[in-house]
Amino acid sequence: MVRDLVWGIMESRLQEIKKINCEIEIFDSKLRNKDFLDKAPMEIVNEQQEKKDRALATKKKLVDALDRIKLPK
């Protein structure tokens, strides 16, 4: 039972990481897009970079938390 709970937590963290990876890809795509960079106001570009930075920080926390989870024997 505890093992199932741990697996559920791990699976949940992996799903969150997967979602965040998709968000990071979207931010990267925008930030690599020359048209976006040329046309968007600098405050919007900076906002996208900040969102990407927050997503990366969240991903790191989730990965670290996942690394600390130990399966019961």
C-alpha positions in Angstrom: 0.0 0.0 0.0 2.8 2.5 0.9 4.6 1.4 -2.3 1.5 2.2 -4.4 1.3 5.6 -2.7 5.0 6.3 -3.4 4.5 5.3 -7.1 1.5 7.6 -7.3 3.5 10.5 -6.0 6.4 9.7 -8.4 4.0 9.5 -11.3 2.4 12.8 -10.4 5.8 14.5 -10.3 6.7 13.0 -13.6 3.5 14.3 -15.2 4.2 17.8 -13.7 7.7 17.7 -15.2 6.4 16.6 -18.5 3.9 19.5 -18.5 6.6 22.0 -17.5 8.9 20.7 -20.3 6.1 21.5 -22.8 5.8 25.0 -21.4 9.5 25.6 -21.5 9.5 24.5 -25.2 6.8 27.1 -25.9 8.8 29.8 -24.2 12.0 28.7 -26.0 10.2 28.7 -29.3 9.0 32.3 -28.8 12.4 33.5 -27.6 14.1 32.0 -30.6 11.6 33.4 -33.1 13.2 36.4 -34.8 9.8 37.9 -35.8 8.6 37.7 -32.2 11.8 39.4 -30.9 11.6 42.1 -33.6 7.9 42.9 -33.2 7.2 42.3 -29.5 7.7 45.1 -27.0 10.8 44.4 -24.8 8.6 44.1 -21.7 6.7 41.2 -23.4 10.0 39.5 -24.3 11.3 39.9 -20.8 8.0 38.5 -19.4 8.4 35.4 -21.5 12.0 35.0 -20.3 10.9 35.4 -16.7 8.1 32.8 -17.2 10.7 30.4 -18.7 13.0 31.0 -15.8 10.2 30.3 -13.3 9.3 27.2 -15.1 12.9 26.0 -15.1 13.1 26.7 -11.3 9.9 24.8 -10.7 11.2 21.9 -12.8 14.4 21.8 -10.8 12.4 21.6 -7.5 10.3 18.8 -8.9 13.3 16.8 -10.1 15.1 17.3 -6.8 11.9 16.2 -4.9 11.7 13.1 -7.2 15.3 12.3 -6.5 14.6 12.3 -2.8 11.8 9.8 -3.0 12.8 6.4 -1.9 10.7 3.3 -2.6 10.0 1.2 0.4 11.5 -2.3 0.2 
